[in-house]
């Protein structure tokens, strides 16, 4: 189930976020000298967690009250206001005809038949136009050699292939989830425990002696957060908090102010909310032609909270000038790939 922003009341969501976010008690004192002297990092973290949770709950409550949640492909994207009006008219005519005892002749019977026919013909016409539009879109993508556009159009029509119902002999949803959890957990286990401890000890010693450049407590401003929010990709899967980029971009601007405050607190105290470390791991097939019943043919990706992504984008905008890659690094570069360096 996902939020259908194209079917929601965006103005109501905007107003609700303004009301709910303004009711949050923002811990502005954490950026001043008013922090109690007896407070430890755990006390600060507890305050940050509470502030972050209040923001998430405000956005989620506002969206639940103004945006419907439906399964994927529940609505046809070619459905428009014209079909909605024809549907309502057909329902009204049918209800009136039913209330009169469903006569087999007369004005009400003819009206019911006419409205029903107009509604069905309109659906058929929209569906036919959709099929023609699909063919034209596929043809244009192939002519332009735009593979991303081609596959986006293709998946919009045919959807994604169904995953296997059996993984490593497990058939129930719980057993399959537990099996994937076990497999993906092994990826994060060191090959050698002793070598891991040695490397960690070396890192801890070097990090304790590290002295970086000093930065201002309020290095992140509202304009920076707003620009990063505008660059968030829309229509993406939500994280464990059920929030998406639309929750950020369609909310009242007071959200940008509160997120700016939150991000500056995180930088000042060198911590993040516990919620940033929680995500949903989704298994994706590695080889589409391989055996889909074995866990080895799957790789896991994590759906992270959208606010944590926004925080990462803000940090990248600030420290990007200090991040450099080797001149022989061809892959995983913005606007570049290995194909650009093949001769």
Secondary structure, 3 states (H helix, E strand, C coil): CEECHHHCCHHHHHHHHHHHHHCCCCCHHHHCCCCCCCCCHHHHHHHHHHHHHHHHHHHHHHHHHHCCEECCCCCCCCCCHHHHHHHHHHHHHHHHHHHCCCCCCCHHHHHHHHHHHHHHHHHHHHHHHHHHHHHHHHHHHHHCCCHHHHHHHHHHHHCCCCCCCCECCECCHHHHHHHHHHHHHHHCCCCCHHHHHHHHHHHHHHHHCCCCCCCCCCCCCHHHHHHHHHCCCCCCCCCCCCCCHHHHHCCCCHHHHHHHHHHHHHHHHCCCCHHHHCEEEEEEECCCCCCCCCHHHEEEEEEECHHHHHHHHHHHHHHHHHCCCCCCCCCCECCECHHHHCC
